[in-house]
Amino acid sequence: MRYRHITGDRTAVPRDYRGCRKGPTKSLNKGFETMSRVSSLSSPFLLGFDEIERVLDRVGKAAEGYPPYNIERVPREGNSPERLRITLAVAGFTRDQLDVSVEESQLVIRGRQQDDKSRQYIHRGIAARQFQRTFVLADGMEVLGADLKNGLLSIDLMRPQPERIVKSISIKECD
């Protein structure tokens, strides 16, 4: 082990063969435990996006893995608007145990199964589960319908073409 002197300080610091310090080091994260998150939408050019930031926070907290799902783009037919299909794997759920609703521009899918108290299991590997899966819908998105087939719940959505609006603002002359 070699010792080098630090310029200005004459105490010997143990170093390895590359000249790097040996022994305990200070944590670079010390003092940052209570650091708050900086908003990605905090630019002065992005006005009125507070609601979007809240939605992004809500989506991040609701990311759980059950039930698994696919989102696919359905091919257009002629001049029809773009359509999407969300398919969830809900094996074991009946139509009466599933609920699909739109709440505050969110598509909410809930599943509720009850334990059958009359059954006596020797081994139970399939649990009665409850779930809630949420998808945030963009403005104008419409839910066309849902169907359950072979343990797959498919929900069709439509995204109408947005109207292009150009509005001219008059400028008043003040004296």
N, C-alpha and C positions, 0 to 999 in steps of 0.2 A: 504494500500500500504506500502510495506516495503522498506527501504533504506539500501543499502549495500555500503561499501566503496571499491573502486577498489584499488588493491594493488599498492602502489607507488603513487597513486593520491588520495587525500583526499576529492575530491568532491563527493557529494552524487548523485547517479544515480537511478532514480525511476525504480523499478523492480516489476514484477508480482509475483504471488504465487509460480511459478516454478523457479524464479530467473532470468528470461529473461528480457532484457531491455524493457521498455515501452516508447512509444513516437516515434518520427520520427527516421527512420534509414537511413543509407546511401545506395545508390543503388550499388549493386555488379557489374553492367554493366557499371558504369561510366568510361569514358575514352576508351571504346572499340567500339565506334560508327563507327570508320573508319577502323575497323579490316578487313584485306583482307582474302579471302578464301584460305585455304591451300589445295593444290591439293592432291587427293587421289592416283594419279599416280606419285608422286614425289620421289619414292624410287629410289636409285641409281642402283637397279637391273632391273628396267623397262626402257629400252632405246628405244627411237623412238616412244613413245606412245602419243606424243603431239597431233596428229590428232584425236586420240580416245577421248582425253579429250575435244577437241573442239566439237566433235560430241555429246558427253554427255551433254555439255552445251547447244548446239542447241536443243537437244531433250527436255531438261528440260524447255526451254523457249516456246516450241511449244505445250505444253500439254494443250489443250483445250478440252471441252467436246462434241463438235458437229462436225460431226455426231458420234453417238455411233458406236462401232465396236466390232467384235469378231476376235480372231486369233485362228485357230484350226489346229491341226496336222492331215493330211489326212493319212489314213492307207496305208502302203506300199504294192505294188503289186509285189511279187517276189523279184528280186534283184534291183528294181528301187530305185532311190535316194529318200531321205526324201522330202515330199511335205508339204507345209503349205497353208492355205487358210485364207485370210483376207476378212471378210464380213462387209460391212458398210450399215447402215440403211439410205437410201437416198430417202425416200418416197416423191413423188411430183417432182422428177427430171427425165427428159427424157435422153435418151442416148446422144443426142446432147448437153445437158447442163452439161455433165460430161466429165472430161479429166483425163486420167491416163497416167503418164509418169515416166521415170527414169531419174533423174538429179543428177549427181555427187554422185553416189551410194546411192541415196535416192529415194524411191518410193513416188511420189507426186500425190495425188488425189485432184482435184479441182472441185467444183460445182458452177455454176453461173446461177441464176434465174433472170429474168427481171420482173419488175412489169408490169401487163397488164393494160395500161392506159385507155382502153375502158370499163373496168368494174367499176361499182359504188357499193361499199360495204356498207351495213348497219352495219355489224359487221365484223371485220377482225381479226381472231385469228390465221390464217396461214400466216405467213410472207414469202415473197420471200427472200431467204437467199443465201448468198455466203459462201463458206467454202474452206479451204485448210487443208488437213490432210497429214502429212509426216511420213514415216517410214524409218529408216536407215537400209540399207541392208548390211549384212556381205559380205565379199569378196566371189565371186563365186555364190551368189544367183542370180537366173534367174527368170524373170517374164514370166510365161507360157501363160497367157491370162486373160481376164476379161469378165464377163457377168452380165447383169442386168435383174433381174427377180423378179416380185412382190415387187418392191421397195427396193430390196437388191442388192447391187453391190458386186460381189464376184471376188476376184483377187487371182489366183493360182500362187504360187511360188515354186521353186524347189531348194533344197540345194544339189548339187552334193557332192559325197564323196571326201574329200580332199586327195590328194596324199601324202603319207608319203615320205618325202625327207630327206635322210641322206647324208650329204656332209662332206667329210673328208678334213681338212685343213692341208696342209703340213707346217712343221716348218722348217724354214731356220736356218742354223747355221752361226752365224756372228763371225768374229774374232776380 
